[in-house]
Amino acid sequence: MSERTDSTAIYRQLLDPAVRPNPYPIYAQVRAGGPFRIGAAPVVIVSSHADCTAVLRHPHASVDRSLTRVQLETLPMATSATKDAVRQAKPSFLFLDPPDHTRLRRLVSKAFTPRVVAQLEPRISAIVDDTLDRVAETGTFDVVADLAYPLPVTVICELLGVPLADEPQLRQWSSLLARTLDPTSRTAAEHQADPGELQAAGTELNAYFEDLTRRRRGNPGPDLLSELIAAEDAGDTLGHDELISTCALLLIAGHETTVNLISNAILALLRHPEHLAALRADPEQAAGVIEETLRYDPPVQMIPRIAAADMRIGDMDIDRGDLVLMLIAAAQRDPAVFTDPDRFAPTRDNRHLAFGLGAHFCLGAALARLEGRVAVTTFAQRVRSPRCAIDPPPYRAHVNLRGPAAIPLDFAEITPRQ
Ligand code: HEM
């Protein structure tokens, strides 16, 4: 790909909201051109499966944003409000390298092991059935608002010990803060969230958890927040700022990712009625539907790293301090790895990168998979003759944590729960 003009133009296109319903043709174009630098900026985009895997496994690929040479004010691209976040707040362990990353991740990981998560299945099924019962009563169905959103949000609030009554407020902060994971461009500033608003959301969410922690300290419950408070009180394993940033990370991860997995899976099934019929006939197919959705239309489209030392990826030299943006949504349709990659094929052998790889592999993967499987299975069984009322549906502005804003549905009937 020729330098600067093309790379900046392609980049600008990626951020354009008009592209959000289907960014995949642009990803294919980017992937075919190989890794590239955005103009003269210390920012490199990689998009093949081999290059993304190499970066994710590279010992010099750091998540510590204080190492980046990107200057938000002067470069055509940066990582949004993250720079301010680096200056002001204690980063969550998503943005920490070992040894702090290892220590903090270990503290919460036991709540998310496949065995512990499997025990949540009856509760998850009950939440899904309740939401479909409500739809049966009202007669209208928006897949996002009525199913994909309430399930993961209820589960994460219950796990953490956050009162559901506070959820409407948390939803706004979380949605804004998810935009700090979007890449930005000075040349596409009109498409971006207001940095002041993002910063205020971060401050208010932290204040919320400060207050909840104070209340929970005197009145612990059977929840993760109370466990983390006990760990903080027990000694030096968890500092107070770390407790707050860990809660914020889990709350946002629980609000902004699985909703897109469930929405994208149901959208794919509506567009491929043969797979919906197959799932209705055989609930065992749910795992394949969820894995294929994670590959075909992933809830997290890109993962950033910072080069802690000079690196070489494929033919590309990456300098210390460069930001490397991995377009995993492009890598997951790489024809070098996936046969007929633009086809939704739930039975394919799947080597997707949707949860990342290595030390930062998604902690919530088992939970997201379980929620996704229960949601699509129950949907297939209880919703009769579903049809997308608007296709493509409207999309949220988010570039990275991308997903539909609503999926209005026509349907014949919701059958009673089994
Ligand atoms: C389909 C849903 C989800 C997807 C696609 C997803 C994707 C990802 C990805 C790609 C990463 C790695 C980021 C990196 O390497 O920089 C990650 C990390 C993480 N995810 Fe998820 N996630 C999902 C659901 C969840 C849920 C439900 C939770 C928990 C409530 C969660 C908690 C986390 C945490 C704590 C990390 C940081 C891990 C670390 O830095 O060690 N995720 N997720």
Residues whose N, C-alpha, C, O or C-beta is under 5 A from the ligand:
A	BS01	HEM	F93 L94 R105 L250 A253 G254 T257 T258 L261 P299 V300 I303 P304 L353 A354 F355 G356 A359 H360 F361 C362 L363 G364 A365 L367 A368
